[in-house]
Amino acid sequence: MSVDVPAALSRLAVRLAGKGARAAEAQRLTGGASMETWAFAIEGPKGREEMILRRRSGPFDPENSRSTSLAAEAALISAVRAKGAPAPPLVHLCDEADGLGEAHVTRRVAGETLGRRINTDPKFDAVRPLLARQCGEVLARIHSVSPPAQAHLKTADAAVELDRYEEAYRTSGAERPVLELAFRHLRDHLPEARRPVLLHGDFRNGNLIVDPEKGLAAVLDWELSHLGDPAEDLGWICVNSWRFGRPDRPVGGFGDYEDLLAGYESAGGEPVPLGRVRYWQALGSLKWGVMCLMMYSSWATGAEASVERPMIGRRVSETEIDLLNILEAGL
């Protein structure tokens, strides 16, 4: 059933800000097969407040999905903010009366999210050297959070991730020698297990809001949160595909490993060897390579008509270059 989101937001504005309040300038920002993000403002007796709505518009099977529910995401946002990690403040978890389906509302945080602008726009020159250390500090705070019970998070280590993505790779029918080599090498060098911690699951340039004066202002998109190896988050932001034209800066295209790990330890994170981070960086590149193949396949089979799918599918070559560079360096 379709939902008239602007109309529902107008009703929600009254519920949140009182009689006479209204929703203004509702604009859909992004939308995939099952998730939408809307920006809007509430204008009421206390003035104007900028808001963000995230809602699930498609079906959701929690047992067979890697994503959390939006209720779990809302609980996680509140939990990490209590530990000092920057996440958009939760305003409201929607219920049946709101007519928006599964959704939540947070306050809008000012700043930039586009990775290439963060890495190249001169207005970020002053804060760019600070970002890698800030990312390490924030990840240490996230990893120290006891996950709320209602989140029902899953646990995954390196072996589980390799199994999941190799199954997807074999099912695709693709034959990519570099990916074959990476699967074998990473299985032969599995790291020793560590106590699982709360992970963001998609901590990378593109899911960060950066303020040109303060640096890292907020972390977005908590739907892939799970329990696992802290090096998974630290390695994911180092994947070459998230450097947006700056391959010389391994952390998000804006910083270096040393600053990331120094920030992590300074904020209370247990020391993580660089080799372990680079293992997860390689595994992250492998995972993204398989995801690119899957996106291309969804277009080639006619399941998805979007031109975005085959364009992303072509990026598998980026992951292969990253894997070869890491393996040559002696992972």
C-alpha positions as CSV (number, residue, x, y, z in Angstrom):
1,M,0.0,0.0,0.0
2,S,1.4,3.4,-1.0
3,V,1.8,6.1,1.6
4,D,1.3,9.9,1.1
5,V,4.4,10.7,3.1
6,P,4.1,14.6,3.0
7,A,0.5,14.3,4.3
8,A,1.5,11.9,7.0
9,L,4.4,14.2,8.1
10,S,1.9,17.0,8.4
11,R,-0.1,14.9,10.9
12,L,3.0,13.9,12.7
13,A,4.1,17.5,13.1
14,V,1.0,18.2,15.2
15,R,1.7,15.1,17.3
16,L,5.3,16.2,17.9
17,A,5.0,20.0,18.2
18,G,1.4,20.6,19.1
19,K,-1.7,22.2,17.6
20,G,-0.9,24.6,14.7
21,A,2.4,22.9,13.8
22,R,3.0,21.8,10.2
23,A,5.5,19.9,8.1
24,A,7.2,22.0,5.5
25,E,9.5,21.3,2.6
26,A,9.3,17.6,2.7
27,Q,11.7,16.2,0.2
28,R,12.8,12.6,-0.5
29,L,16.6,12.4,-0.4
30,T,17.3,8.8,-1.2
31,G,15.4,5.6,-1.8
32,G,16.2,2.0,-2.5
33,A,14.1,-1.1,-2.8
34,S,13.0,-1.0,0.8
35,M,14.3,2.2,2.5
36,E,13.5,5.9,2.1
37,T,15.1,9.0,3.6
38,W,13.1,12.2,3.7
39,A,14.2,15.7,4.9
40,F,11.5,18.0,6.3
41,A,11.0,20.8,8.8
42,I,8.5,21.2,11.6
43,E,7.2,24.7,12.0
44,G,5.4,25.1,15.2
45,P,4.9,27.3,18.3
46,K,8.5,26.9,19.3
47,G,9.9,27.7,15.9
48,R,11.4,25.7,13.1
49,E,13.2,22.3,13.5
50,E,15.0,20.5,10.7
51,M,14.2,16.7,10.7
52,I,15.0,13.5,8.9
53,L,12.6,10.6,8.4
54,R,13.8,7.1,7.7
55,R,11.1,4.7,6.7
56,R,10.9,1.2,5.3
57,S,8.7,1.1,2.2
58,G,9.3,-2.5,1.2
59,P,8.9,-5.9,2.9
60,F,11.3,-6.9,5.7
61,D,12.2,-10.3,6.9
62,P,14.4,-10.0,10.0
63,E,15.3,-13.7,10.0
64,N,16.8,-13.6,6.5
65,S,18.0,-10.0,6.4
66,R,21.4,-8.5,7.4
67,S,19.6,-5.2,8.2
68,T,18.2,-4.4,11.6
69,S,14.6,-3.2,12.1
70,L,14.2,0.6,12.4
71,A,13.1,0.2,16.0
72,A,16.5,-1.5,16.6
73,E,18.3,1.2,14.8
74,A,16.5,3.8,16.9
75,A,17.6,2.0,20.1
76,L,21.2,1.8,18.9
77,I,21.3,5.5,18.1
78,S,20.1,6.3,21.6
79,A,22.6,3.9,23.1
80,V,25.7,5.2,21.3
81,R,24.8,8.8,21.9
82,A,24.8,8.0,25.6
83,K,28.4,6.9,25.2
84,G,29.4,10.1,23.4
85,A,29.4,8.8,19.9
86,P,27.9,11.4,17.4
87,A,24.7,10.1,15.9
88,P,21.6,12.2,14.9
89,P,19.4,12.7,18.0
90,L,16.3,10.5,18.0
91,V,13.1,12.4,18.1
92,H,10.4,9.8,17.5
93,L,9.9,6.1,16.8
94,C,6.8,6.0,14.6
95,D,3.9,3.7,15.5
96,E,0.7,2.6,13.8
97,A,-1.0,5.9,14.5
98,D,1.5,7.9,12.4
99,G,0.5,6.0,9.2
100,L,4.1,5.9,8.0
101,G,4.8,2.2,8.5
102,E,8.1,1.2,10.0
103,A,10.0,4.5,10.5
104,H,11.8,6.9,12.9
105,V,12.5,10.6,13.0
106,T,15.9,12.2,14.0
107,R,17.0,15.8,14.0
108,R,18.9,16.9,11.0
109,V,22.7,17.4,11.6
110,A,24.4,20.1,9.5
111,G,27.3,19.1,7.4
112,E,28.5,17.3,4.2
113,T,28.0,13.6,3.5
114,L,29.4,13.4,-0.1
115,G,32.8,11.7,0.2
116,R,34.4,13.4,-2.8
117,R,33.5,16.8,-1.5
118,I,34.8,16.0,1.9
119,N,38.1,14.9,0.3
120,T,38.6,17.7,-2.2
121,D,36.6,20.8,-1.3
122,P,38.9,23.5,0.1
123,K,36.4,24.4,2.8
124,F,37.3,21.1,4.5
125,D,41.0,21.7,4.4
126,A,41.2,22.7,8.0
127,V,39.4,19.6,9.4
128,R,40.5,16.9,6.9
129,P,43.8,16.2,8.8
130,L,41.7,15.6,12.0
131,L,39.2,13.1,10.6
132,A,41.1,9.8,10.7
133,R,41.8,10.3,14.4
134,Q,38.2,11.4,15.1
135,C,37.0,8.3,13.3
136,G,39.2,6.1,15.6
137,E,37.9,7.9,18.7
138,V,34.2,7.5,17.6
139,L,34.7,3.8,16.8
140,A,36.2,3.2,20.2
141,R,33.1,4.7,21.8
142,I,30.7,2.7,19.6
143,H,32.6,-0.5,20.4
144,S,32.3,0.1,24.1
145,V,28.5,0.2,24.0
146,S,26.5,-2.7,25.4
147,P,23.9,-3.4,22.7
148,P,20.3,-2.9,23.8
149,A,18.5,-6.2,24.2
150,Q,15.7,-5.1,21.9
151,A,18.1,-4.8,19.0
152,H,18.5,-8.6,18.6
153,L,21.8,-8.2,16.8
154,K,23.5,-11.0,15.0
155,T,27.1,-12.0,15.4
156,A,29.6,-12.5,12.6
157,D,33.3,-13.2,12.5
158,A,35.7,-13.4,9.6
159,A,34.9,-17.0,8.8
160,V,31.1,-16.3,8.8
161,E,31.6,-13.3,6.5
162,L,33.8,-15.4,4.1
163,D,31.2,-18.2,4.0
164,R,28.3,-15.7,3.3
165,Y,30.1,-13.9,0.5
166,E,31.7,-17.0,-1.1
167,E,28.2,-18.6,-1.3
168,A,26.9,-15.5,-3.0
169,Y,29.9,-15.5,-5.4
170,R,29.6,-19.1,-6.3
171,T,25.8,-18.7,-6.9
172,S,26.5,-15.8,-9.3
173,G,28.5,-18.0,-11.6
174,A,31.2,-15.4,-12.0
175,E,34.8,-16.5,-12.5
176,R,37.2,-13.8,-11.3
177,P,40.8,-15.0,-10.6
178,V,41.6,-12.2,-8.2
179,L,38.5,-12.9,-6.1
180,E,39.3,-16.6,-6.1
181,L,42.8,-15.9,-4.9
182,A,41.5,-13.6,-2.2
183,F,39.0,-16.1,-0.8
184,R,41.7,-18.8,-0.6
185,H,44.3,-16.4,1.0
186,L,41.9,-15.0,3.6
187,R,40.7,-18.4,4.6
188,D,44.3,-19.5,5.1
189,H,45.1,-16.5,7.3
190,L,42.0,-16.2,9.5
191,P,42.7,-14.0,12.5
192,E,42.4,-15.4,16.0
193,A,38.9,-14.8,17.5
194,R,38.4,-11.7,19.7
195,R,35.6,-10.9,22.0
196,P,32.8,-9.5,19.8
197,V,31.7,-5.9,20.3
198,L,29.0,-3.7,18.9
199,L,29.9,-2.7,15.3
200,H,28.4,0.0,13.2
201,G,28.7,-2.3,10.2
202,D,29.0,0.3,7.5
203,F,31.4,2.9,8.9
204,R,32.9,4.7,5.9
205,N,33.2,8.0,4.1
206,G,29.8,8.5,2.7
207,N,28.0,7.5,5.9
208,L,29.6,10.3,7.9
209,I,28.5,13.9,8.3
210,V,31.5,16.3,8.3
211,D,31.3,19.9,9.5
212,P,33.9,22.2,7.9
213,E,34.7,23.7,11.3
214,K,34.4,20.8,13.8
215,G,35.1,17.7,11.6
216,L,33.1,14.5,12.2
217,A,29.6,15.6,13.3
218,A,27.6,12.5,13.0
219,V,27.5,8.8,11.9
220,L,24.6,7.7,9.8
221,D,22.9,4.5,8.6
222,W,23.0,2.0,11.5
223,E,21.0,-0.6,9.8
224,L,23.9,-3.1,9.3
225,S,25.0,-3.0,13.0
226,H,25.9,-6.4,14.4
227,L,28.4,-7.9,16.9
228,G,31.9,-8.8,15.7
229,D,35.6,-8.1,15.5
230,P,36.4,-4.4,16.2
231,A,38.9,-4.5,13.3
232,E,36.0,-5.0,10.9
233,D,34.8,-1.4,11.4
234,L,38.4,-0.1,11.3
235,G,39.2,-2.0,8.1
236,W,35.9,-1.1,6.3
237,I,36.7,2.7,6.2
238,C,40.1,1.8,4.7
239,V,38.7,0.0,1.6
240,N,39.9,1.7,-1.5
241,S,36.4,2.2,-2.9
242,W,35.6,4.6,-0.1
243,R,38.6,6.9,-0.7
244,F,36.8,8.9,-3.5
245,G,39.8,9.8,-5.7
246,R,42.5,9.8,-2.9
247,P,44.0,6.3,-2.9
248,D,47.1,7.7,-1.2
249,R,45.1,8.3,2.0
250,P,44.0,4.8,3.2
251,V,41.5,6.0,5.8
252,G,38.5,7.2,3.9
253,G,40.7,9.1,1.4
254,F,41.4,11.7,4.1
255,G,43.8,10.1,6.6
256,D,46.4,7.5,7.6
257,Y,46.3,4.3,9.5
258,E,48.4,5.6,12.3
259,D,46.0,8.4,13.2
260,L,43.0,6.1,13.0
261,L,44.6,3.6,15.4
262,A,46.0,6.3,17.7
263,G,42.5,7.8,18.0
264,Y,41.0,4.4,18.7
265,E,43.4,3.7,21.6
266,S,43.2,7.2,23.0
267,A,39.4,6.8,23.4
268,G,39.8,3.5,25.3
269,G,39.8,1.0,22.4
270,E,41.9,-2.1,22.9
271,P,45.0,-2.0,20.7
272,V,44.4,-3.5,17.2
273,P,47.4,-4.5,15.1
274,L,47.7,-2.8,11.7
275,G,47.9,-6.3,10.1
276,R,44.5,-7.2,11.5
277,V,43.0,-4.0,10.2
278,R,44.5,-4.7,6.7
279,Y,43.1,-8.2,6.8
280,W,39.6,-6.8,7.3
281,Q,40.3,-4.1,4.7
282,A,41.1,-7.0,2.2
283,L,38.0,-8.8,3.3
284,G,36.0,-5.6,3.0
285,S,37.3,-5.2,-0.6
286,L,36.4,-8.8,-1.4
287,K,32.9,-8.3,0.1
288,W,32.3,-5.1,-1.9
289,G,33.6,-6.9,-5.0
290,V,31.0,-9.6,-4.6
291,M,28.3,-7.0,-4.0
292,C,29.2,-5.3,-7.2
293,L,28.9,-8.5,-9.1
294,M,25.5,-9.1,-7.5
295,M,24.3,-5.6,-8.5
296,Y,25.4,-6.2,-12.1
297,S,23.6,-9.6,-12.1
298,S,20.4,-8.0,-10.8
299,W,20.4,-5.7,-13.9
300,A,21.6,-8.3,-16.4
301,T,18.8,-10.7,-15.4
302,G,16.1,-8.0,-15.6
303,A,15.4,-8.0,-11.8
304,E,16.4,-4.3,-11.6
305,A,16.0,-1.7,-14.4
306,S,18.1,1.0,-12.7
307,V,21.2,2.1,-14.6
308,E,22.9,2.5,-11.2
309,R,23.2,-1.3,-10.9
310,P,25.4,-2.0,-13.9
311,M,27.5,1.1,-13.2
312,I,28.2,-0.1,-9.7
313,G,28.8,-3.6,-11.0
314,R,31.7,-2.3,-13.1
315,R,33.5,-1.2,-9.9
316,V,34.5,-4.8,-9.1
317,S,37.8,-3.9,-10.8
318,E,38.5,-1.4,-8.1
319,T,38.2,-4.0,-5.4
320,E,40.5,-6.3,-7.4
321,I,43.2,-3.6,-7.6
322,D,42.9,-3.1,-3.9
323,L,43.2,-6.8,-3.2
324,L,46.3,-7.2,-5.4
325,N,48.0,-4.2,-3.7
326,I,47.3,-5.6,-0.2
327,L,48.4,-9.1,-1.1
328,E,51.5,-7.9,-2.8
329,A,52.4,-5.9,0.3
330,G,52.4,-9.1,2.3
331,L,49.1,-9.4,4.1
